[in-house]
Structure formats: structure tokens, C-alpha cells
Amino acid sequence: MADADWGTPEKCLEMYSGGFVGSICDKDDANKLMGELPQPLFSFSGDRLAGTGQGLVSLPFRSVLNRDPRAYSEIQTTGDCVSHSTRNAADISRAVEIDAGDDEGYHHRGATEAIYGSRGYGGQGMTCSQAARFVNSQGGLLLRKDYGFADFSEYDSRKGSRWGRVGVPDEIASEARRHQVGTISLITTAEEARDALANGYGISCCSSLGFSSYRDEDGFSHRKGSWNHAMAWIAVDDAYERRGFLVVNSWGRFNTGPKRHGQPDGSFWIDWRIAAKMIAQRGTWTFSHIDGFPPKALPNYGAEDYL
């Protein structure tokens, strides 16, 4: 399917609901990546965080939106959902790190093209493990700006599509390696996902579970069909009687219905037990921009203002 056939929320929903494979399950590559990492499991690398999110509303996506109100507005125009999910998760970790005292600044959202271009073949779709590997070691993060030798100021999926066949150009990969994600680890339980988000570490999840395009009265979407898809998890509510995670898509405003906590367009809450099923597919990664996952206090986003 050519890139020109994408580009609207309706088309993205139609494609994935119809069986398009954007998130590829490659257990061998995931296991290979685990063997490459010094801290492959969040349960070990983030053990100091165990239980820190219990009973809390944690909204780290606010650190991103406070700097870039349109951060989640891009609509994928090819099968590059994994690069969007990875970028969105890494941007949360980056933005919260700045709120916690880092001096780097957050001038632009991340770019997706080089992540998708690192997949190593010309066809569409990508494994979450390869995207995680690229931002951690093979490459790194580029920003939505014009570097002079390459312009990423506007999303252009054609770049990533082309580089899948020929490789990410050396000049671009070298620039990306200047800004690598410090630690990536696999999330294996919903409790780990809660604690990661409560400390400002974004999550990218590849799974085969699909959802309704309508949010119910609590802002949740129900299970519907199958999507071989990747989406970022950007918040968690462990205080409400209906516990759940906030998921943001890369399809623009594909869904409707009530919102909570100031969630962006194209996002929806998922129930705890559904989140656990997605995590069980072993494609859920979290990102830290330093070595390990130290505890961090999130800013007070004034959650009561966003109900």
C-alpha cells in the first residue's frame, strides 16, 4: 500500500481493522535485544520504583503538551506506527526529565523518520524491538527541525519508507547517536507500567488488540477487533475506581466521546485487565534518558483542572 493511500484517521482505522500489520511480532529479535541490554527487564532496573504509582493519578503527557500543544497531532501516512509510538514514549521521558531539572530544553518533538528507516527492509511495518534498539544504540533521537543536511521539520513518511531499503544515511545516523536514549527495558506487568509512568517514563506498546473508536462516559474505549499496531501509553489513573492507562494513537482524531484529565485528541483510556493482556504479548518497552530508572517526582499538573 503506497504512502499516498494513507493520511486520514478514517483510512488508518480501516487499514488496521482490516488486518494491516504495522507492528510486527518478532520474538527472536526481541530475545536478541534482551541479550544485548545491560538492564533488559524493568522489574530489575526499576526495582526502586515498585509501588510508587499505587493510588495515584499520573499524567506525564502534560509535560509534553505544556511545551507543544500539538504534540500528538501527526497522522501516520504509511505503516510506521512503531516509530510514532517509540517517539511519543521517548518524548515523555525527555520532557519529564527536563521538568525534573535537566538543562537540555525541549524545543521540538521527536522525529519518526529515522526510527522507521532503521527497520532494514523495504516493506511496511516494524518490530518494536528494532525501534527500541535504534534509539538506544544503533542511532538515537532526532527532532522535528531542519538540521541543514536533513529537514525533519515536517513529518514526511517517504523518508523512512525509502531508508528501509537502503539504510539510514550515515550523516543522519551519526547525528541521532549524539542523542541516544540511555536505558530501555521490557515491561512485563501492569504494575510495572503504572510505576514507570508515575515516575515520568514513557511506554511504547506493540500488541494485536483493537479498540472501539468511541470513548464511553469514563473516557475508556472497549476492546473491538484486532490491530497489529503500536501505541504509546502516556498516563495512568490508579486512584479512580476504574483503574486504567491512557493510550495515544498516531491516527489523529479517529475517535469521539468524553475525555478526562485533559487527554489529547486521538487518545483513550484502557482498562487494567486489557492493559495486562497487551503487556503479556511482550512488546511493551519503557525509556529513560539516563542510566537506569531513578525515582522522580512528577510536577503537580493540577489534574483536577482537566477532569
C-alpha positions in Angstrom: 0.0 0.0 0.0 1.5 3.3 -1.1 2.0 6.2 1.3 -0.5 8.2 -0.7 -3.3 5.8 0.3 -3.0 6.9 4.0 -3.2 10.2 5.8 -6.7 10.3 7.3 -8.0 9.0 10.6 -10.7 7.0 8.8 -8.2 5.4 6.5 -5.8 4.4 9.3 -8.7 2.8 11.2 -9.9 1.0 8.1 -6.4 -0.3 7.3 -5.6 -1.7 10.8 -9.1 -3.1 11.4 -8.8 -4.8 8.0 -5.7 -6.7 9.1 -2.8 -4.4 8.1 0.4 -5.4 10.1 2.1 -2.3 11.3 3.6 -3.8 14.5 5.5 -7.0 13.6 5.9 -9.7 16.3 9.5 -11.0 16.0 10.2 -13.0 19.2 13.7 -13.9 18.0 14.7 -10.3 17.6 13.1 -9.3 20.9 15.0 -12.1 22.7 18.2 -11.0 20.8 17.7 -7.4 22.1 17.1 -8.6 25.6 20.5 -10.3 25.4 22.1 -7.1 24.3 20.8 -4.9 27.1 22.5 -4.3 30.5 19.1 -3.8 32.1 16.6 -5.8 29.9 13.8 -6.0 32.4 12.1 -3.1 34.1 11.4 -5.3 37.1 15.2 -5.3 37.8 16.3 -1.9 36.5 13.3 -0.1 38.1 13.1 -2.1 41.3 13.3 1.0 43.4 10.1 2.3 41.8 8.0 -0.7 42.8 4.6 0.5 44.2 5.4 4.2 43.8 2.4 4.8 41.5 -0.1 3.0 43.6 -3.2 5.0 44.3 -2.1 8.0 42.1 -3.2 9.8 39.0 0.0 10.3 37.0 -0.2 12.5 33.8 3.3 12.8 32.4 1.9 13.7 29.0 1.2 17.1 30.4 5.0 17.8 30.4 4.9 17.3 26.6 1.7 19.3 25.9 2.8 22.2 28.1 5.7 22.7 25.6 4.0 21.5 22.4 0.2 21.7 22.4 0.0 19.8 19.1 2.5 17.1 20.0 0.0 14.3 19.3 -1.5 15.7 16.1 0.6 13.9 13.5 -1.4 11.3 11.4 0.7 8.5 10.1 0.8 8.3 6.3 2.4 4.8 6.0 2.8 1.7 8.2 5.2 3.5 10.6 3.1 3.3 13.8 6.0 1.8 15.7 8.2 4.9 15.0 5.4 7.2 16.2 4.8 5.1 19.4 8.5 5.0 20.2 8.9 8.7 19.5 5.9 9.6 21.7 7.1 7.5 24.6 10.7 8.8 24.4 9.4 12.4 24.2 7.5 11.9 27.5 10.7 10.7 29.2 12.6 13.6 27.7 10.1 16.2 28.8 9.7 14.9 32.3 13.4 14.7 32.7 13.6 18.4 31.9 10.9 19.2 34.4 13.0 17.3 36.9 15.9 19.6 36.4 17.7 18.7 33.1 19.0 21.7 31.3 18.7 20.3 27.8 15.4 22.1 26.9 12.5 20.8 24.9 12.5 22.8 21.7 10.9 20.3 19.3 9.1 17.0 19.4 11.0 14.0 18.2 11.1 12.9 14.6 9.9 9.5 13.4 11.6 9.0 10.0 15.0 7.7 11.0 13.4 5.3 13.5 11.2 3.8 10.8 14.1 3.9 8.3 16.2 1.6 10.6 13.9 -1.4 10.1 16.2 -3.0 7.5 13.8 -3.8 4.7 11.6 -2.1 2.2 8.2 -3.4 3.2 5.9 -1.7 5.7 5.6 -2.3 9.4 8.3 -2.7 12.0 9.2 -4.6 15.2 9.1 -2.6 18.5 12.4 -4.2 19.4 14.2 -2.8 16.4 12.8 0.7 17.1 13.9 0.5 20.7 17.4 -0.7 19.6 17.7 2.2 17.2 17.0 4.9 19.7 19.2 3.2 22.4 22.3 2.1 20.5 22.3 2.0 16.7 21.0 5.5 16.3 19.2 7.8 18.7 16.6 10.6 18.6 16.3 13.3 16.0 14.0 16.3 16.4 11.3 17.9 14.3 13.6 20.6 12.9 15.8 21.4 9.9 19.3 20.2 10.5 20.6 21.7 7.3 21.8 18.4 5.9 18.3 16.9 6.5 15.0 18.6 7.2 12.6 16.9 9.7 10.6 20.0 10.5 7.5 18.4 8.9 6.6 14.8 9.1 7.4 13.0 5.8 6.9 9.2 5.9 8.6 8.9 2.4 12.0 9.3 4.0 11.6 6.4 6.4 10.0 4.3 3.7 12.9 4.8 1.4 15.6 4.3 4.1 14.1 0.9 5.0 15.6 -0.3 1.7 18.9 1.5 1.6 19.6 2.2 5.3 19.5 5.5 7.3 22.2 7.8 5.8 25.4 7.9 7.8 25.2 11.6 8.4 21.7 11.3 9.9 22.5 8.2 11.9 25.6 10.0 13.3 23.5 13.0 14.4 21.0 10.7 16.0 23.7 8.9 18.0 24.5 12.2 19.7 21.1 11.9 21.5 20.6 8.3 22.5 18.0 7.0 24.9 20.1 5.9 28.0 18.1 2.9 29.1 15.4 0.7 27.5 13.7 -2.1 29.4 10.8 -4.5 28.8 7.7 -4.0 30.9 6.1 -7.3 32.0 3.2 -6.3 34.3 0.6 -3.6 34.5 2.0 -2.7 37.9 5.4 -2.0 36.3 3.8 0.1 33.6 2.0 2.1 36.3 5.2 2.7 38.3 7.1 3.7 35.1 4.5 6.3 34.1 4.2 7.6 37.7 7.9 8.4 37.5 7.7 10.0 34.1 9.0 7.2 31.9 7.0 6.8 28.6 5.9 3.5 27.3 5.6 2.1 23.7 3.4 -1.0 23.4 3.1 -3.3 20.4 0.1 -5.7 20.5 -2.7 -7.2 18.4 -5.6 -5.8 20.4 -8.0 -3.4 18.7 -10.4 -0.9 20.3 -13.7 0.9 19.6 -13.5 4.4 18.1 -15.9 5.7 20.7 -15.0 6.6 24.3 -17.5 5.7 27.0 -18.7 8.0 29.8 -15.4 7.4 31.6 -13.2 8.1 28.6 -12.4 4.4 28.1 -12.6 2.5 24.7 -13.7 -1.1 24.7 -12.0 -4.0 23.0 -13.0 -4.4 19.4 -11.4 -6.5 16.7 -7.6 -6.8 16.2 -5.0 -4.2 15.3 -1.4 -5.3 14.8 -0.3 -1.9 16.0 1.9 0.2 18.3 0.7 3.0 20.5 2.2 5.0 23.3 1.0 4.9 26.9 1.1 8.4 28.3 -0.7 8.4 31.7 -2.1 6.1 34.4 -5.0 6.5 36.8 -4.7 4.2 39.8 -6.9 6.4 42.0 -10.2 6.0 40.2 -12.4 3.0 40.9 -11.9 2.0 37.3 -8.1 1.8 37.0 -6.6 2.3 33.6 -4.0 3.6 31.3 -4.2 6.5 28.7 -3.1 5.4 25.2 -2.4 7.8 22.4 -2.7 6.8 18.8 -1.0 8.1 15.6 -4.2 8.4 13.6 -5.2 11.9 14.6 -8.8 12.4 15.8 -10.1 8.9 14.9 -12.3 8.6 18.0 -15.0 10.5 19.8 -16.6 10.6 23.3 -15.9 12.1 26.7 -12.4 12.9 27.9 -10.7 13.1 31.3 -7.6 14.8 32.7 -7.1 16.9 29.7 -6.2 14.0 27.4 -5.3 14.9 23.8 -7.4 14.1 20.7 -6.8 10.6 19.4 -6.3 9.1 22.9 -8.4 6.8 25.0 -8.3 5.0 28.4 -8.0 1.2 28.6 -9.0 -1.0 31.5 -6.3 -2.5 33.7 -7.0 -6.1 32.7 -6.8 -5.2 29.0 -3.5 -3.5 29.5 -2.2 -6.6 31.2 -3.2 -8.7 28.1 -1.3 -6.3 25.8 1.8 -6.4 28.0 1.6 -10.2 28.0 2.5 -10.1 24.3 6.0 -9.0 25.3 6.2 -5.9 23.1 6.0 -3.2 25.8 9.1 -1.0 26.3 9.9 1.9 28.5 12.6 4.5 28.0 14.9 6.5 30.3 17.3 9.2 29.1 19.9 8.3 31.7 21.4 5.1 33.1 18.6 3.2 34.8 15.3 4.4 36.2 15.8 6.6 39.2 12.7 7.8 41.2 11.4 11.2 40.1 8.7 13.4 41.4 6.3 14.5 38.6 5.2 18.1 38.6 1.7 18.9 40.0 -0.2 19.2 36.7 -3.4 20.3 38.5 -5.2 17.2 37.5 -8.5 18.5 39.0 -8.4 21.2 36.2 -8.6 18.5 33.5 -11.3 16.2 34.7 
